[in-house]
């Protein structure tokens, strides 16, 4: 069975997430086993970045280049405004990955989308065959809207989850369809926040407690665990092409894939959750603003 999912690899290169299952990043053997399990399950999109510790090296050592899969990587932010630097960066990523070309190469920070030389370098990378598609990873709705309005952008990676429905209040998804942009939605679990016991949230996230409780209660009333509902909510959006998530263990991976087989049963839960959490404070839905 083919699933519309993309496996993120930040967990393979960095200790990541507020609810990390291992309490550390997987070692190389664990990472290789995890990648093989993903491929065996039919996953053929993998997301990485030069900023994800040694994730690109792990993928390269695993031998991702010998497989018929699609790899997306991202440009290191804060480069000098020089198109040639973009080409140098993507070639270094390709070398680490053992690839001749990427399926997609994205700007890691939306700020670079407003730097003409960086954007020119991205277009040059595509014209030279170093990547088949170019795009940008965004955090804010205004950047997402600007990106999908650019005729040169093929991919956009957005944050989207049950608490972060900001893009539904804009014409983003209409523009995506009009301009034939492929959408990758990350943060379905909001870095694990949606899965945590509401009475066990860290002190800096206590403001999220009533929202998490509400979401989890609705999920359970409809017969879904919070982990199932969080993933199926993003997966069920008609404007999202791929849901991007990362895992630390094979068990997590298998559990997430099994959840997708329940998508047809999720309609009534989706309808109750969709539009329920509007105007959520950015301090809750943007992890970079979490004050630890």
N, C-alpha and C positions, 0 to 999 in steps of 0.2 A: 504493500500500500504506500502511496506517495503522500507525504505530509508537507504542509506549507510552513516548514520551520527551518530556521537557520541556527546552527549551534555557535554560540559565542565562546571565545577562548580566553577571555580576560582572567577567568579563574585558574587557568593553567599556568599563567605567567605571574600572577599577583595574588596575595591574600586579599580576597574581595568579598564585600557584602556584609550587611549587618547581621545576617542569620546564616553565616557560613557553616555548612554541615560538618566539615572536618576540623575547623578551627585553624586551618593552614591551607596552603595550596597543595594540590596533588603532586607527588613526586613524578619523575619521568615515566617510570613503569606504569604507574596509575594513569598518567595522562595518555600514554600510548594505548592502554587497554580501553580507556574511555573513548578515544577517537575511533578505535576499531569497532567498538560496540555501536557507535553512532552510524558508521558506514554500513555495518551489517543490518541496521534498522532501516536503511534507505535514506538517511539524511545526506543531502549532497550540496548543502550550502554551509560554509564555515566563515565566521567573522573574526578578524583579528586586527592587530594594530602594532606599530612599532613601539607605542607607549605601553603596551601590555607586558612589561617585564621581558621574559624570554619566551613568550608565547609563539612568536614567529619561528624562533629556533626550534622549539619543540615540534611544531608542525612540520618543519623541514626535515628534522631528524626522523620523524615518524615516516616520512616518505609521501607526504601529501601530493607531491608533484607527479608521482607515478599513477595516481588515481584519477578517474574521470569525475572530479567533483569541482565545485565552484568556490573560489576563495575571494573574500573581500578583505582588503586591508585599508589602513587610514594613514594620512599624512601626519607626521609629527608637527604639532603646532608651534607657533612663535618662531618660524623660520624667517630669515631675511627675505625681503620682498624681491625675490629673484626667481624667475621661472625655471632657470637651470637647476636650482636647488631642489625643486619639486621632482625633476627628472632623476637627480642623484638619489633622493630619498626613496623613490619607488623602485629604482634599480637595486638599492640595498635591501629593501624588503623582499624583492624577488629572489635575490641571492640567498637570503636567510631561509626563504620558503622552498627553494629549489624549483621555482616556476619560471617559465618563459613569459607568461602573461597572467594578469589577474582578471577575474570576472568583473570586479569592481574596485575602484580606488576612491576613497572618500576624504574630504576635509574633516579632520577630527573635531575641529572647533569651528563653529559658524562664523566667528570673527574673520577667518581667512576668506570667507566667501565675498567679503567686501574689500579685498585686496586684489586689484586687477592683475598684478604680476603672478600672484599665487594661482589665481583662477586660470590665467593663460598657461601656466605650467601644467595644470591639470588637463587642459584641453590638448596640449602638446603630447602628454603621456598617452592619451587616447589615440591621437592621430598617428603616433609612432608604434601603436600596437602593444604598448606596455600594459594596457588595461582595455577591456572591452567596453566598460561603462564607467562613468564618473558621477560623483555626487557629493553629498554633504550630510554629516551627522549633526542634528540640531537638538536644542533643549527648549527653545521658546517658540510659541506660535508664529510670531512675526518673522522669525528666520525661516521657519518651515514654509510659510506662504511665499516669501521672497524666493526661496530655492525652487519650488515647483512652478513658479512663474517664469523661470529661466529656461529657454528652449534647449540649452546645452546640457541640462541636468537630467541624468537617467535614473539615478537612485537617490532616495532620501531616507534617512534613518531617524525615526522619531521616538520620543518617549510616549508610551500610551498604556494606560491601565485603568482599572475601575475607579481610582481616585483622581486620575489625570485625564479628563475627557475634554480638555481645553480646545482641541482641534475640531471637535464636533460643533463647537459654537462659531466656527468660521466656514469659509468656502474651500478649505484645504482639500477635502476629498473630491469635490467637484473639479478643482483644478488638476488634481492628480489624474483623474480619468480623462479630462480634456487634453492634457499634455503627455499622456502615456508614460507617467513616471511610476517606477516600481517602489513600493513602500515597505520598509522593514520596520517593524514595531518592537522596540526593546522595553525592558523594565516592566514586564507583565506582573511580576511579583513585587515590584518597587523595592528591589534589593533585599527581598525577604520580609519587609515590613508587614505585608498583607497576610503573611503566614504565621506571624508570632502571636503568642497569647497576649491579648490586649492588656492584661494586668501584669505582663512581664516586659513591657516596652521600656527601653532605656530612658533615663530621665529627660534627655534632650528631645525625645519624641512623644512625650506624654500628651501633647496637644492632639496627636493622631488617635488617641485611645477611643473616643466615641465613634469615629469614622470606621476604624478597624472593627470594632464591635458590631456596628451596623452591617457592614459588608459580610462579616463572618456569620451573623445571625441569618441574614437573607440566604446566604449560600446553603446553610444547613437546613433551613425550612424547605428548600427545593431539592434536598437530598444530595448536595455536593459538599465535599470538603473544601475549605478555603483555597487550598492549593489547586484543586480542580477548577473551581469557579474563576480564580484569578487568571489562569491560563486560557480557559475557554472563553472568557470575556474578550480578551484581545483577539483570540483566534476566530471568534465569531463575527468580527467587524467586517462588513463587505468591502470596505476600502483598503484593507490591509492585505498585502500579498504574502508576506512572510512574518511570522512571529519569531523573534530572536531571543533566545535565552541561553544562559550558561548553567552548568552543573559542576559539582565537585566529585560526584560518585556515579558509577554505572547504575546503581539502584535508583538514584534521582532521575537519570536519563530515561530508564525503562518506565518508571512511574509516570513521567511527563508524557511520554509517547502513548502509553496506555490511556491516559486521560483524553487524548484527542479522539479516541474512538467513541467518546460519549457526546461529541459535539451536537449530534442530532437531537439529543435529549435536553439540551441546555436552553432552548429557545425561551421558555417562560421565565427562567432565571435571568437570562440576558435582558429581556424586556423590562424586568423590574429594576435591574441595576443601571441600565442605560439611561443617562440623564439624571440619575439620583444624586450624584455627587458633583454638584456644580460649585464653582468659585471656591475650591479648596485652597487654603493658604499655600503659597509657593514654598514656604518653609517646610511644609510636609511633603510636597510632591517633587521637589527638586533636591535630590540627595546631596548635591554639592553645598547646599545651604544648611544642612543638618549641623548643628553645633554640638560637638561631642565634649 
